Amino acid sequence: MVDTLLLISAFAMIALADQVPVGMDWLSAKIAGLVVYILPGIIAMHSAPVKSRSVPAFVAAVLVFCWIVSVAVSKSPWGFLSWVNS
């Protein structure tokens, strides 16, 4: 539910700003990261009794979330992965 709200608010922000995120690489990366974040979150929530799936999915969701925050702070589509780009 919260993920859906975040995704809707991202698209609403784009619509209200009357901008296409393609020109803003970091915003496109954040939206793509949000879509990627939803999948491990769903896996972690729905496979709670099976720890072999829920723990790696939870770790992946946390890492993607941290990357999304680093993209927002740095305004770079690479976020904390900028060392790969250099």
C-alpha positions in Angstrom: 0.0 0.0 0.0 2.8 2.4 0.9 4.7 1.4 -2.2 1.8 2.2 -4.4 1.3 5.5 -2.7 5.0 6.4 -3.3 4.7 5.4 -6.9 1.5 7.4 -7.4 3.1 10.4 -5.7 6.1 10.2 -8.0 3.9 10.3 -11.1 1.9 13.1 -9.5 5.0 15.1 -8.9 6.0 14.7 -12.6 2.6 15.7 -13.7 2.4 18.7 -11.4 5.9 19.9 -12.4 4.9 19.4 -16.0 8.3 17.7 -16.7 9.3 14.5 -18.3 11.7 12.5 -16.1 13.7 11.5 -19.1 15.6 14.8 -19.1 16.3 14.4 -15.4 18.3 11.2 -15.1 18.3 11.1 -11.3 14.5 11.3 -11.2 14.2 8.6 -13.7 16.6 6.5 -11.7 14.5 7.1 -8.5 11.3 6.0 -10.2 13.0 2.9 -11.6 14.5 2.2 -8.2 11.0 2.4 -6.6 9.6 -0.1 -9.1 12.6 -2.4 -8.4 12.1 -1.9 -4.6 8.5 -3.1 -4.7 9.4 -6.6 -6.0 11.7 -7.7 -3.1 9.3 -6.0 -0.7 6.5 -8.1 -1.9 8.6 -11.3 -1.7 9.7 -10.5 1.8 6.2 -9.8 3.0 4.5 -12.8 1.3 7.1 -15.4 2.1 7.4 -14.6 5.9 7.3 -18.3 7.0 10.1 -19.2 4.5 13.2 -17.5 5.9 15.4 -18.7 3.0 13.4 -16.3 0.7 12.3 -13.5 3.1 15.7 -12.6 4.5 17.5 -12.1 1.2 14.4 -10.3 -0.2 14.4 -8.0 2.9 18.2 -7.3 2.5 17.7 -6.5 -1.2 14.8 -4.2 -0.4 16.8 -2.3 2.2 19.8 -2.0 -0.2 17.5 -0.7 -3.0 15.9 1.8 -0.5 19.4 3.1 0.5 20.3 3.5 -3.1 17.1 5.5 -3.8 17.9 7.8 -0.9 21.5 8.2 -2.1 20.2 9.1 -5.6 17.8 11.7 -4.0 20.6 13.3 -1.9 23.3 13.3 -4.6 21.0 14.1 -7.6 23.1 11.5 -9.5 21.5 8.5 -11.1 24.3 6.4 -9.7 23.8 7.2 -6.1 26.2 5.4 -3.8 27.2 3.3 -6.8 29.0 6.3 -8.3 32.4 4.5 -7.7 31.3 2.2 -10.6 30.9 5.1 -13.0 34.3 6.7 -12.2 
